[in-house]
Amino acid sequence: MVATAIPERYSRPITSDDWGRISAPTGLALSVQICVEGDGVIDPAALSAAVAEASEACPGARVVRRDRQWVDSGTSPVVKVARADGFDRERLDSPLLRSPLTCYRSSCEVILVQGAPATVIFRANPGVMDGQGVLLWQRQVFRALRGEAVEGAGSRLTRDEAMATIAARLGIDLPPAAGPQPGPEWRSVLGKLPSGPRRSLWRRRTIDGIHTGVVAKIARLVTAYGDGPRDGLVSIPVDLRQYLPGLRSTAGLGGVIGIPVREDDEWSDVNARLLTALGENQCLAHRGDPADLRMPLPFRREMVRWMDNLVRQDHDLIIEKKLTPFIARISHLGTVDLADFSADGFDATSCYSLDMVGYTPTFDVVECRGRTELTLAWRDGPGVSERAEALLDWIEDGLSPHA
């Protein structure tokens, strides 16, 4: 009898960063959500089959939490079908974007919003995937829809392991884990955190053109916005995959660098500081604390909820407790080829990202077909929508002034 090898079930360790992301209080949408808009029709059954095929090749889309491991459940992410009136494309206000992905039964899902235009929304719990991971999985779904062979992404590498591997390849020691970053005092560019029920808000702008140094330009515009100081620390995620050519992983593999923006800076000064931070590999210093994994998840969740309740009543606790030094987070997901997200009968016309919600506003940038798709994510409350729109007006005018 010839022995037949049984492929080992996909799994990978949960990192301390993952642990933090899955302990968020209810009410805030801590999901990574990439939306593809297009003209035409996608058959729901065909989409479900494509998601199943792509997720078998990218098992990170099928993982669930088992203690402190992500384990392939063998079950494909659900494909939900919604009518156009169930998704407000202008205000991005829909229960479809807020349903939690608990990681007990599923960590990812796909939503097909029918209508003109049609929208396909790829959703993932942030403990399971980052934006680049979702884009990788998403590309394979559309390859399957087009009848092309899907390309696997089965790496088990964690964020911590990726950082150690990068340091080894560069021939350097991992820098000491970064402590609190000095800089200007934290402030909220959108006003005090709303004290009412937790609820997420997203707003979107489509801006003409592709803009050189767009992250630095947005950082300068955000820190210069409003009354008071015109400075601040800005958080910028860094995709660690770019340091490891050939790595195919859907896991959360993002490093972070903190860039100080000073009152007298031009955007070019901010950009030079960003390039210096990248050249010095500062993203390798922002690592999680493995000791966090010793804290039981229910207890950690309750602690986070308790602190969030306090902060929503007393805004100054963010500074006093040093909960974050950053006044904004700006994530650039790169330039996408919309042909990658098209299939027979469906022509993608745009792609944008809706990010997680925390203490500070998050800005996501996706470039496609000569346009910059910019979204803002924060907490909803009285007057927040108007303030968010005004901030986006300011950024749009700074990037692409109207004649």
C-alpha positions as CSV (number, residue, x, y, z in Angstrom):
1,M,0.0,0.0,0.0
2,V,1.3,3.5,-0.9
3,A,1.0,6.0,1.9
4,T,-0.8,9.1,1.0
5,A,0.4,12.3,2.7
6,I,-2.4,14.4,4.2
7,P,-1.7,18.1,3.9
8,E,-1.2,19.7,7.3
9,R,-4.1,21.9,8.3
10,Y,-3.3,25.6,8.0
11,S,-2.7,27.4,11.2
12,R,-0.6,30.2,12.6
13,P,-0.1,31.8,16.1
14,I,-2.1,34.7,17.2
15,T,0.2,37.6,17.9
16,S,-0.2,40.2,20.6
17,D,-1.3,42.8,18.0
18,D,-4.0,40.3,16.8
19,W,-5.1,39.9,20.4
20,G,-5.5,43.6,20.8
21,R,-7.6,44.0,17.7
22,I,-10.0,41.3,18.6
23,S,-10.6,42.8,22.0
24,A,-12.4,45.9,20.8
25,P,-15.7,47.0,22.4
26,T,-18.9,46.3,20.6
27,G,-20.4,49.1,18.5
28,L,-17.2,50.1,16.7
29,A,-16.6,48.5,13.3
30,L,-13.1,47.0,13.7
31,S,-13.1,45.4,10.2
32,V,-10.9,45.8,7.2
33,Q,-13.3,46.5,4.3
34,I,-12.4,46.9,0.6
35,C,-15.1,47.9,-1.8
36,V,-15.1,47.4,-5.6
37,E,-17.7,49.3,-7.6
38,G,-18.4,48.5,-11.2
39,D,-20.8,48.3,-14.1
40,G,-22.6,45.1,-14.9
41,V,-23.9,42.1,-13.0
42,I,-22.2,39.3,-11.0
43,D,-24.0,36.1,-10.5
44,P,-24.2,35.3,-6.7
45,A,-23.7,31.6,-7.3
46,A,-20.7,32.2,-9.4
47,L,-19.3,34.6,-6.8
48,S,-19.8,32.1,-4.0
49,A,-18.0,29.4,-6.0
50,A,-15.1,31.8,-6.7
51,V,-14.9,32.8,-3.1
52,A,-14.7,29.1,-2.1
53,E,-11.9,28.4,-4.7
54,A,-9.9,31.5,-3.8
55,S,-10.3,30.8,-0.1
56,E,-9.0,27.3,-0.4
57,A,-5.9,28.7,-2.0
58,C,-5.8,31.5,0.6
59,P,-6.7,29.7,3.8
60,G,-6.2,32.8,5.9
61,A,-9.7,33.7,4.7
62,R,-11.2,30.7,6.4
63,V,-9.5,30.8,9.8
64,V,-11.2,31.0,13.2
65,R,-9.8,31.5,16.6
66,R,-9.0,28.4,18.6
67,D,-7.4,29.6,21.9
68,R,-4.3,31.5,20.7
69,Q,-4.1,30.0,17.2
70,W,-5.7,30.9,13.9
71,V,-6.9,27.6,12.5
72,D,-8.4,26.9,9.0
73,S,-12.0,26.0,9.6
74,G,-12.4,24.5,6.1
75,T,-15.5,26.6,5.7
76,S,-15.6,29.2,2.9
77,P,-16.5,32.8,3.9
78,V,-20.2,33.5,3.4
79,V,-21.4,35.5,0.4
80,K,-24.3,37.8,1.3
81,V,-26.5,39.4,-1.3
82,A,-28.0,42.8,-0.7
83,R,-30.3,45.1,-2.7
84,A,-29.1,48.6,-3.7
85,D,-31.4,50.3,-1.2
86,G,-29.6,48.5,1.6
87,F,-26.3,50.2,1.0
88,D,-26.0,54.0,1.0
89,R,-23.0,54.7,-1.3
90,E,-23.0,58.4,-0.6
91,R,-23.0,58.3,3.2
92,L,-21.6,54.7,3.5
93,D,-24.2,54.2,6.2
94,S,-25.3,50.6,6.3
95,P,-25.7,47.8,8.8
96,L,-23.9,45.7,6.2
97,L,-20.6,47.5,7.2
98,R,-21.2,47.2,10.9
99,S,-22.0,43.5,11.5
100,P,-19.2,42.0,13.6
101,L,-16.9,39.3,12.4
102,T,-16.4,37.4,15.6
103,C,-13.7,34.9,14.6
104,Y,-15.6,32.1,16.3
105,R,-17.5,30.9,13.2
106,S,-16.0,33.1,10.5
107,S,-13.5,35.9,10.2
108,C,-14.2,37.0,6.6
109,E,-17.2,37.5,4.4
110,V,-18.1,39.0,1.0
111,I,-21.2,41.2,0.3
112,L,-22.6,41.6,-3.2
113,V,-24.7,44.8,-3.4
114,Q,-26.7,44.6,-6.6
115,G,-27.7,47.7,-8.5
116,A,-26.1,50.3,-10.7
117,P,-23.3,50.4,-9.9
118,A,-22.9,47.0,-8.3
119,T,-20.5,46.9,-5.3
120,V,-18.6,43.9,-4.0
121,I,-17.4,44.3,-0.4
122,F,-14.6,42.1,1.0
123,R,-14.6,42.2,4.8
124,A,-12.1,40.7,7.2
125,N,-11.5,40.9,10.9
126,P,-8.3,43.0,11.4
127,G,-6.8,40.3,13.6
128,V,-6.9,38.0,10.6
129,M,-5.9,40.2,7.6
130,D,-4.7,43.7,6.9
131,G,-5.6,45.8,3.8
132,Q,-2.9,44.2,1.6
133,G,-4.0,40.8,2.7
134,V,-7.6,41.5,1.7
135,L,-6.5,42.8,-1.7
136,L,-4.4,39.7,-2.3
137,W,-7.4,37.4,-1.4
138,Q,-9.8,39.7,-3.5
139,R,-7.6,39.4,-6.6
140,Q,-7.8,35.6,-6.4
141,V,-11.6,35.7,-6.1
142,F,-11.8,37.7,-9.4
143,R,-9.2,35.4,-11.0
144,A,-11.6,32.5,-10.2
145,L,-14.5,34.5,-11.5
146,R,-12.7,34.9,-14.8
147,G,-11.9,31.2,-15.0
148,E,-8.1,31.8,-14.4
149,A,-6.0,29.7,-12.1
150,V,-5.9,31.1,-8.6
151,E,-2.5,31.8,-7.0
152,G,-2.0,30.5,-3.4
153,A,-1.2,32.5,-0.4
154,G,-0.5,30.0,2.4
155,S,2.4,31.5,4.3
156,R,2.1,31.0,8.1
157,L,4.5,33.8,8.9
158,T,3.3,36.1,11.6
159,R,4.1,39.8,11.9
160,D,6.6,39.2,14.7
161,E,8.3,36.5,12.6
162,A,8.3,38.7,9.5
163,M,10.1,41.5,11.5
164,A,12.8,39.0,12.7
165,T,13.2,37.7,9.2
166,I,13.6,41.2,7.7
167,A,16.2,42.1,10.3
168,A,18.2,38.9,9.5
169,R,18.1,39.6,5.8
170,L,19.3,43.1,6.3
171,G,22.0,41.8,8.6
172,I,20.9,44.0,11.5
173,D,19.6,43.4,15.0
174,L,16.0,44.1,15.7
175,P,15.9,47.6,17.2
176,P,14.6,47.9,20.8
177,A,10.8,48.0,20.9
178,A,9.7,51.5,20.6
179,G,8.4,53.3,23.7
180,P,6.1,56.3,23.9
181,Q,7.1,58.6,21.0
182,P,7.9,62.2,22.1
183,G,6.2,64.9,20.2
184,P,3.4,67.5,20.3
185,E,0.5,66.9,22.7
186,W,-2.3,64.8,21.3
187,R,-5.4,66.5,20.1
188,S,-8.5,65.6,18.1
189,V,-8.9,67.3,14.7
190,L,-12.6,66.3,14.7
191,G,-13.5,67.5,18.1
192,K,-14.2,65.5,21.3
193,L,-15.0,61.9,21.1
194,P,-18.8,61.4,20.9
195,S,-20.2,60.3,24.3
196,G,-23.3,58.5,23.0
197,P,-23.6,54.9,21.8
198,R,-20.5,53.6,19.9
199,R,-21.1,53.9,16.2
200,S,-18.7,54.0,13.2
201,L,-18.7,56.7,10.5
202,W,-17.1,56.6,7.1
203,R,-16.9,59.3,4.4
204,R,-15.3,59.1,1.0
205,R,-13.9,61.5,-1.6
206,T,-12.8,60.8,-5.2
207,I,-10.0,63.3,-6.0
208,D,-8.7,64.0,-9.5
209,G,-5.2,62.9,-10.2
210,I,-2.4,60.9,-8.7
211,H,-0.4,63.0,-6.2
212,T,3.3,62.7,-5.5
213,G,4.0,62.4,-1.8
214,V,0.3,62.0,-1.1
215,V,0.8,60.6,2.4
216,A,3.0,63.5,3.4
217,K,0.6,66.0,1.9
218,I,-2.3,64.6,3.7
219,A,-0.3,64.5,7.0
220,R,0.6,68.2,6.5
221,L,-3.0,69.1,5.7
222,V,-4.5,67.2,8.6
223,T,-2.1,68.6,11.2
224,A,-2.7,72.1,9.8
225,Y,-6.5,71.9,10.0
226,G,-8.6,73.8,12.4
227,D,-7.8,76.2,15.2
228,G,-4.9,75.8,17.6
229,P,-1.6,74.1,17.0
230,R,-0.6,73.2,13.5
231,D,1.5,70.2,14.4
232,G,1.2,66.6,15.6
233,L,2.3,63.0,15.3
234,V,0.9,60.9,12.5
235,S,0.9,57.1,12.3
236,I,1.7,55.5,8.9
237,P,1.4,51.7,8.4
238,V,4.2,50.0,6.4
239,D,3.6,46.8,4.5
240,L,6.3,44.4,5.5
241,R,5.8,42.2,2.5
242,Q,7.8,44.7,0.4
243,Y,10.9,43.6,2.4
244,L,10.3,39.9,1.7
245,P,9.9,39.4,-2.1
246,G,7.9,36.4,-3.0
247,L,6.1,36.2,0.3
248,R,2.4,35.5,-0.2
249,S,0.4,36.0,2.9
250,T,-3.0,37.4,3.8
251,A,-2.0,37.9,7.5
252,G,-1.7,41.3,9.2
253,L,1.9,42.1,8.2
254,G,2.0,45.8,8.8
255,G,4.6,47.8,10.6
256,V,4.1,51.3,11.8
257,I,6.2,54.5,11.8
258,G,5.3,57.7,13.6
259,I,6.1,60.9,11.8
260,P,6.2,64.2,13.6
261,V,4.8,67.1,11.6
262,R,6.0,70.5,12.8
263,E,4.2,73.8,12.6
264,D,6.5,75.3,10.0
265,D,6.9,72.2,7.9
266,E,6.1,72.1,4.2
267,W,4.8,68.7,2.8
268,S,8.3,68.1,1.4
269,D,9.8,68.3,4.9
270,V,7.3,65.7,6.1
271,N,8.1,63.5,3.1
272,A,11.8,63.7,3.7
273,R,11.2,62.6,7.3
274,L,9.0,59.7,6.1
275,L,11.7,58.5,3.7
276,T,14.4,58.8,6.4
277,A,12.2,56.7,8.8
278,L,11.7,54.1,6.1
279,G,15.5,54.0,5.3
280,E,16.3,53.5,9.0
281,N,13.8,50.6,9.2
282,Q,12.0,52.3,12.1
283,C,8.9,50.2,11.3
284,L,10.7,47.2,12.9
285,A,10.7,49.0,16.3
286,H,6.9,49.2,16.7
287,R,6.2,45.7,18.0
288,G,3.6,44.3,20.3
289,D,4.2,43.0,23.8
290,P,4.0,39.2,23.9
291,A,2.9,39.5,27.5
292,D,-0.4,40.8,26.3
293,L,-1.3,37.3,25.2
294,R,-1.3,36.2,28.8
295,M,-4.4,38.3,29.5
296,P,-7.6,36.3,29.0
297,L,-9.6,37.8,26.1
298,P,-12.9,38.4,28.0
299,F,-10.9,40.3,30.7
300,R,-9.0,42.3,28.2
301,R,-12.3,43.1,26.3
302,E,-13.8,44.3,29.5
303,M,-10.8,46.5,30.3
304,V,-10.9,48.1,26.9
305,R,-14.6,48.7,27.1
306,W,-14.2,50.2,30.6
307,M,-11.5,52.6,29.5
308,D,-13.4,53.5,26.4
309,N,-16.4,54.4,28.5
310,L,-14.2,56.7,30.7
311,V,-12.6,58.3,27.7
312,R,-15.9,59.1,26.0
313,Q,-16.9,61.0,29.2
314,D,-13.5,62.7,29.8
315,H,-11.7,63.4,26.6
316,D,-8.5,64.5,28.4
317,L,-7.9,60.9,29.6
318,I,-6.4,60.1,26.2
319,I,-3.5,62.4,27.0
320,E,-3.3,61.5,30.7
321,K,-3.3,57.7,30.1
322,K,-1.2,58.0,27.0
323,L,-3.7,55.9,25.0
324,T,-2.3,57.2,21.7
325,P,0.2,59.9,20.7
326,F,-1.1,60.1,17.1
327,I,-3.7,62.6,15.8
328,A,-4.3,60.7,12.6
329,R,-3.4,57.4,10.8
330,I,-2.8,57.5,7.1
331,S,-2.7,54.2,5.2
332,H,-1.7,54.1,1.5
333,L,-2.8,50.8,-0.1
334,G,-1.1,51.6,-3.4
335,T,-2.2,51.8,-7.0
336,V,-4.6,49.0,-8.1
337,D,-5.3,47.8,-11.6
338,L,-9.1,47.7,-11.9
339,A,-8.8,44.9,-14.5
340,D,-7.8,42.7,-11.6
341,F,-11.2,43.2,-10.1
342,S,-13.2,42.7,-13.3
343,A,-14.9,39.6,-14.8
344,D,-17.1,38.7,-17.6
345,G,-20.2,40.9,-17.4
346,F,-18.6,43.1,-14.7
347,D,-16.2,46.1,-15.3
348,A,-14.7,47.5,-12.1
349,T,-14.8,51.3,-12.1
350,S,-13.4,52.1,-8.6
351,C,-11.9,50.6,-5.5
352,Y,-11.8,52.1,-2.0
353,S,-11.1,51.0,1.6
354,L,-13.1,51.5,4.8
355,D,-10.8,51.2,7.7
356,M,-11.1,50.5,11.4
357,V,-12.3,53.0,14.0
358,G,-10.3,54.1,17.0
359,Y,-9.5,57.3,19.0
360,T,-8.1,59.2,16.0
361,P,-9.3,59.5,12.4
362,T,-8.0,57.0,9.9
363,F,-7.5,58.0,6.3
364,D,-7.2,55.3,3.6
365,V,-5.8,56.0,0.1
366,V,-6.2,53.9,-3.0
367,E,-5.2,55.1,-6.4
368,C,-6.9,53.8,-9.6
369,R,-7.4,55.1,-13.2
370,G,-5.8,58.4,-12.5
371,R,-7.9,59.1,-9.4
372,T,-7.2,59.1,-5.7
373,E,-9.9,57.4,-3.6
374,L,-9.7,58.9,-0.1
375,T,-11.8,57.7,2.9
376,L,-12.0,58.8,6.5
377,A,-13.1,56.6,9.4
378,W,-14.0,57.8,12.9
379,R,-16.7,57.7,15.5
380,D,-20.2,59.0,14.7
381,G,-22.0,61.4,16.9
382,P,-23.7,64.9,16.8
383,G,-22.0,67.1,14.2
384,V,-19.3,64.6,13.3
385,S,-20.5,64.0,9.8
386,E,-20.4,67.8,9.0
387,R,-16.9,68.1,10.6
388,A,-15.6,65.1,8.6
389,E,-16.9,66.5,5.4
390,A,-15.3,69.9,6.1
391,L,-12.0,68.1,6.8
392,L,-12.2,66.2,3.5
393,D,-13.0,69.5,1.7
394,W,-9.8,70.9,3.2
395,I,-7.7,67.9,2.1
396,E,-9.3,67.8,-1.4
397,D,-8.7,71.5,-2.0
398,G,-5.1,71.1,-0.8
399,L,-4.4,68.2,-3.1
400,S,-6.4,69.3,-6.1
401,P,-7.4,73.0,-5.8
402,H,-10.6,73.9,-7.7
403,A,-10.2,76.6,-10.3
